Amino acid sequence: MSTTPLTAPARTGAPLRRLLALDAVVTGANALAYLALSGPLGRFLGIGSGLLLGLGAFLAVYAAAVGLLAARPHPPTAGVRGVVEANLAWTAASFLALALWLSPTTAGAVWVVLQALVVGGLALVQHQALKTRQSNQV
C-alpha cells in the first residue's frame, strides 16, 4: 500500500507535463502535415505551400522543444512561461495574418480560426496549471 498523499501528482507537475505533451503531439502532427502535404493542403486551404513548408519546419522544432520540456519531471517555470507566451503570440499572429495578409479559402479561414482558438485555449490551461503547481509548492 502506498503512503503517497493524493496531491503528489500536482507537486510532481503531472497535469502540466500532460498539457505540454499534448501541445507537443498536436503541434508535431501539424508540422508533419504541413511538411508532407504542403501542396495539397495549400490548395485546399488557399495558403501558399511555401508558407506551409516554413511553418511546418518551425512547428517541428517547436514541438520538439515542448516535448523536451514535457519529458522533464519538473518542467522549469521559465520554460513553461515561454511556451504559454509563444502560444499566445501564435494565436494573435494567426488572427492578424487572417485579417491583414492571408486570403484563404473558406476552409482555410475556418482552419486558421480553429487552430488559433485551440492554441490559445491550450495556453490558458497551461498557464492555469503552472499557477496551480506554484501555489502547491508554497
DRENTORMAR-429980 format. One record per residue: x, y, z of N, C-alpha, C, O in turn; residue in one letter. Coordinates in steps of 0.001 Angstrom, whole numbers, plus 500000, padded with zeros to 6 digits. Layout:
N
XYZXYZXYZXYZA;...
END
This chain:
138
500844498812500000500000500000500000500882501243500000501874501307500727M;500524502218499192501303503441499071500909504437500151499742504547500526S;501906505154500639501632506206501624501746507587500990501766508593501699T;501821507646499670501918508910498966500584509634499039499548509046498727T;500588510915499451499330511660499520498709511834498134499406511773497121P;497415512047498101496685512202496852497129513413496050496909513456494840L;497740514388496681498160515595495971499538515436495333500038516393494743T;500158514292495424501502514103494877501599514427493390502577515062492994A;500637514027492529500785514362491112500876515864490855501606516295489961P;500147516661491626500217518108491438501612518621491773502121519517491099A;502226518067492796503561518507493178504623518061492184505647518729492042R;504405516969491507505391516497490535505211517165489186506036516978488292T;504163517928489023503932518624487769503224517777486722503243518121485541G;502599516672487132501973515764486167500922516443485290500966516253484074A;499980517222485826498994517862484935499668518796483924499305518808482748P;500618519551484372501330520475483491502120519702482439502145520090481271L;502751518633482840503510517806481895502588517198480843502956517110479672R;501399516780481251500441516221480278500003517282479271499870516991478082R;499782518501479738499396519586478832500528519923477870500285520173476690L;501752519932478362502893520177477482503039519054476456503317519309475284L;502849517811476901502937516672475987501849516756474918502110516497473743A;500638517116475321499546517284474357499907518361473337499696518180472137L;500444519460473805500877520553472933501910520036471931501815520315470735D;502894519283472421503947518767471544503382517816470497503792517866469337A;502459516961470881501887515987469943501044516691468879501187516411467689V;500177517592469297499312518299468338500155519167467397499929519189466187V;501119519873467964501985520722467152502817519877466192502993520239465028T;503325518756466683504107517863465832503286517289464694503781517154463575G;502032516949464973501154516423463923500910517486462850500939517182461657A;500671518727463269500503519812462300501780520006461492501730520189460276N;502919519965462169504196520134461478504376519074460395504741519387459262A;504117517831460752504266516749459774503310516922458598503692516714457446L;502077517300458886501099517506457812501550518641456893501484518510455671A;502004519741457467502436520875456654503667520515455825503786520936454675Y;504574519745456402505785519358455678505492518334454587505999518453453471L;504690517342454898504450516246453954503395516573452905503440516046451794A;502451517436453248501314517689452354501143519169452024500024519634451806L;502246519903451987502137521355451794501418521720450494500673522699450462S;501629520953449426500962521256448153499461521075448220498717522029447993G;498991519856448532497541519657448599496867520493449684495785521038449470P;497506520592450844496913521416451912496882522883451517495911523590451787L;497951523331450875497993524724450425496856525046449475496222526096449582G;496599524132448538495495524356447596494143524321448312493274525150448041R;493968523369449216492702523235449933492439524438450843491319524944450912F;493488524887451538493336525989452490493476527365451840493090528376452428L;494025527401450632494261528693449982495424529425450611495444530655450661G;496389528667451090497584529216451735498783528658450978498832527460450699I;499731529494450649500877529081449856501618527883450438501820527789451649G;502019526968449556502724525781450023504080526147450634504543525469451551S;504716527203450142505980527657450733505789528115452167506613527825453035G;504709528827452412504415529259453778504161528050454671504645528000455802L;503407527082454169503140525876454961504413525094455240504575524556456335L;505321525020454270506606524341454497507405525047455594507950524399456487L;507468526368455521508178527134456553507551526959457920508250526765458915G;506227527028457965505528526821459232505753525399459755505933525190460954L;505739524431458841505969523046459239507336522853459866507465522172460883G;508362523450459265509717523342459820509789524004461200510348523443462143A;509217525203461301509203525898462588508458525078463644508940524907464764F;507295524583463279506486523824464237507160522527464655506991522086465791L;507920521910463760508636520678464124509672520956465218509792520192466175A;510405522039465070511406522412466080510705522788467379511130522377468459V;509635523564467278508890523977468467508306522764469196508385522676470422Y;507724521838468445507145520633469055508216519833469793507968519317470882A;509394519732469203510487519003469858510885519682471161511115519012472168A;510967521005471146511335521745472359510277521576473449510615521370474615A;509017521660473080507936521484474057507939520045474569507704519811475755V;508202519087473693508293517690474104509411517462475112509252516693476060G;510538518128474908511643518022475879511234518584477234511574518017478272L;510513519685477226510003520239478499509059519256479172509134519034480381L;508173518670478383507188517730478930507864516496479518507337515884480446A;509013516130478991509718514927479458510431515141480789510840514176481436A;510580516371481193511268516655482460510324516394483626509139516721483549R;510837515809484708509970515526485867509331516793486445508214516756486962P;510047517901486352509545519174486885509925520265485877510961520912486030H;509090520474484844509442521473483824509705522834484452508920523288485285P;510791523492484069511121524789484663510057525843484352509511525899483250P;509787526664485342508774527708485219509043528609484024508121528928483274T;510287529022483835510607529927482729510299529267481383509795529930480476A;510587528001481246510298527288480007508809527197479738508358527387478609G;508048526906480786506590526812480628506015528178480280505140528288479421V;506502529205480939506034530562480597506343530886479143505532531504478454R;507519530469478677507882530682477283506907529999476335506532530570475311G;506496528783476671505523528057475851504183528788475856503566528963474806V;503737529211477025502466529936477129502521531210476286501593531504475532V;503606531958476418503730533208475667503821532953474160503239533693473366E;504546531913473772504635531573472347503268531171471805502905531544470689A;502519530421472584501177530020472146500251531222472015499461531303471074N;500347532143472945499525533356472848499942534197471643499093534770470961L;501245534272471380501736535016470221501256534358468922500872535047467976A;501280533020468883500794532298467699499312532612467462498885532828466328W;498550532632468535497121532920468429496903534307467847496121534481466913T;497597535290468403497451536662467913497920536775466464497255537413465647A;499055536163466139499587536226464775498640535564463781498517536018462644A;497977534501464200497032533824463313495886534754462936495518534856461766S;495327535430463934494221536349463655494688537551462833493983538008461933F;495881538058463150496415539182462369496669538775460921496341539520459998L;497248537603460723497515537131459359496213536996458581496141537369457410A;495212536475459218493921536310458555493321537672458189492743537839457115L;493464538627459086492876539947458855493689540798457875493127541601457131A;495014540618457877495856541559457131496461541041455834496589541816454886L;496839539774455745497520539380454523497148538025453943497418537785452766W;496555537151454692496140535879454096494822536058453345493969536852453743L;494671535313452263493410535278451509493039533806451310493048533305450185S;492717533126452392492466531689452284491090531383451709490237532256451550P;490916530104451408489588529608451057488736529657452322489234529958453407T;487462529359452171486606529292453362487138528253454334487182528493455541T;487542527097453815488111526056454680489373526557455369489604526264456542A;490180527304454647491407527848455225491126528850456327491791528847457363G;490138529711456102489783530696457128489264529994458380489606530374459500A;488442528975458185487932528213459334489090527534460047489142527539461277V;490027526945459295491184526272459894492028527247460714492417526935461839W;492309528419460160493135529408460864492476529792462183493141529858463217V;491179530043462148490464530430463381490437529276464374490713529475465557V;490108528079463915490025526936464842491366526620465493491432526405466703L;492444526591464693493733526260465292494188527374466236494831527097467249Q;493862528626465918494218529725466821493474529601468143494051529830469207A;492204529242468082491427529077469313491937527902470144491990527986471371L;492308526819469486492850525658470211494166526026470883494369525720472058V;495060526680470146496360527054470706496175528065471840496842527965472870V;495283529029471660495015530000472725494419529338473960494798529662475086G;493489528415473752492906527686474882493939526851475602493938526776476831G;494817526226474847495887525440475451496805526335476279497228525955477371L;497108527510475766497937528456476526497277528805477861497947528886478890A;495975529007477835495273529371479071495291528243480096495508528492481282L;495066527000479653495077525896480626496497525587481084496694525160482222V;497491525794480218498882525634480648499229526674481708499873526361482710Q;498802527899481482499052528972482458498389528641483799498991528817484858H;497162528169483741496450527817484975497152526660485682497282526680486906Q;497601525662484942498310524525485551499615524982486187500003524473487239A;500289525928485564501523526475486141501217527208487435501931527043488424L;500161528019487440499773528723488665499415527739489769499787527941490926K;498702526683489425498323525670490410499559524978490977499660524761492185T;500494524636490100501730523996490564502487524925491509502999524478492535R;502564526208491176503272527160492023502591527343493366503268527480494385Q;501250527348493389500545527518494662500686526271495523500648526363496750S;500851525093494893501049523849495659502449523753496235502686522973497158N;503381524536495702504755524496496190504944525380497407505957525273498098Q;503985526251497679504111527189498806503808526511500097503863527142501153V;
END
